């Protein structure tokens, strides 16, 4: 099958979000004039080491984006298997001013470097200041770029000096309404120069 996006795909459901999977979930917390907000975004990732930067994109102007434009800060929380149902619950379209932390029973804590809430007990939380908000092509597509100013790592997730994802089983977004939980991890050393010579 081949299709041009402008012509449509002819399938029951748009396959676009199912093509690049699994995708990490950024559980984005923010604070604005109407209060605290918490929502999951699967168009999310880290994109640089130095300085450490993260991105997420919002389809539509949602409370997260409104708060972030107002304050210039946000926190990206990592979703573990034990938090999957709560994270999904916060994706509901609540009205402005509804605190998803309180509505969905998610424990809240204050960030250290920015005036923003974070998910208490998350395996990791990345406090960030906005570097740039880019309006992407198409109606309502906005890319938020942030620089990490503080990082929380849950103590039980640090093993032998490493942040060990097997201790909490991260949740990823697949296509449609499907999610995945990382239960198996394999280490593959990078090939050294010359390893492939003569192959």
N, C-alpha and C positions, 0 to 999 in steps of 0.2 A: 504494500500500500504506500502511496505517496500522495501528499496533499500540500497545497499552498495555503498558508493561514488565511490569506485574504479571501480564498474561495470556500473555506469551511472544510471540515473533516468528514462529515456524513455519519459519524458515530453517535451512539446514544448520549455519550458524555464526552466532554472535551478532554483529550488525552494529555494536554500540555503539562499539567502539574504532575502527571505520572511518569513523565519521561526522565526527569532528573530526581532519582530517589536512592536512598533515603535522604531527607533534608533535615538538618538540625532545627530545633524549635527554640526561638528566642522568646522567652516569657517576659515581655517588656512591661516594666513598671514605671509609672510616671506620676507626677503631681502637678496640678494646675489650680486655677482659680475656683474650679468646681469640685476640687477634692482629688483623692487618689484614684489611680486607674491601673488595671492589670489585664493584659491580653496577650495571647500567643500569636507569634508570627513565624511562618515556615519559610518565608523568603528572608533568610538570616544566615550570617556567617562571620567568621573573623577574616580579615583581609590583609593584615600587615603585622610585622613583629615590632618594628622600632620607628616611630612610637606604635604601641599596640592599638589597632583600630578594628572596629566592628561595623557591620552594616545590617540594616533590615529595611524592607520596603513595605509600604502600606498601600493597599488598593482602596482608594477612597480616603476622605479626610475623617479619620476616626478620632476618638478622644485621646488616644496615645499621641497622635501627631499634633493635635491641637495643644496639648500640654507641653510637648517637647518644643514646639515653636515658641511658646510663651516663656519657658524657663531655660531652655538650652541644655537640659540634662535629661538622662534616663538611666535605667538599670536593666541589664539583660540577665535574666535568671535561667539557669539550666534546669530542664525538666527531667526528673527521674521517674522510673516506673511507678513508684508509690504515689507520685503526684499527677499521673496522667489524667485521671478522671477530673481532678480539680482544674487542671490546665484547660481541658476541653470545656468545662463548665464556664470558664471565664471568657470563652469565645462568643458567648451569647451577646446579642445586640441590646445591652442595657442602655437606658437613657443617660444623658450627661448628668454627672453628679452622683451616679451610683458607684459605690466603692466595691469593686469586685472582690477585694480581699475579704471584706465582711460578708458580702452576699454569698460567696462560694466557700467560705470557711477556710481561707488560706492564711496561715500565720504571717504576720507582718513585722518587719524590723526597719530601723532607720539606716540609711547609708552613712558612710563615714566621711566621704569627700564631697558629696553633693546633697542638696536638699531634696531628697527623694526617698520613697519607700523601696524595700526589697523583700523578696520572699524569704522569710526566716526558715532556716533549715534546708535551703536549696543546696545541692552539691557544690555549686559555684554561682556567684553573682558578680557581674562586671559593671561597675559604676562608670558612667561615661559622660563626657561633655560633647556636645554637637560640634563637629567640624564643618559639616555642610549638609544642607538638605537640597537634593536635586530633584526637580520636577522632570520625570521621565516622559517619553512619548506616550500619547494616549491620555484619555481622560481619567484623572484621579490616581495616577501612579506616581508615588513619591519615594525616593531613596534617602534614607537617613544614615549619615556617616558619623560615627562617634569615636572619640579617643578615650581609651580606658584611663581612669584616674584612680581607681581602687579596685581590688579584686578580693573577694571572699572565697575561701576554699574550706569546705567542711572538713574537720579534722580527721574523721574516719575514712575520708577518701584519699588521704595521703599515706602511701605505703612505700617504704624504702626510698623516700625522697622524690617520689613521683605521684602525680595526680592520677589515680587509678580508676578508670571508668568502670571496671568490672565490679567495683564496690557499690555502685548505685544503679547500674543498668539504664543508660540514657534512652530517651524516647525520641523517635524520629517520625517525620511525616512522610507518608507515601502519597500516591495519587488518590483522588476522590475522598472518601471518608476513612481511608485506611491509615493505620499507624504501625510502627514497628518498635520493638524493644531490642536493644543490643545485648545479647546474651553470650556471644562467643567473640573472642578477640584473638587474632594471630599476629605475631611479630614477624616481619620480613625485613631483613637487613638490606640496605641499599647496595646495589652492585658497585664494586670498585672499578676504577678505570682499568681497562685491559681484561676484565673478567669475561667479556664476550668475544675476545679475539680468538679467531680460529673456529668459532662455533658454526 
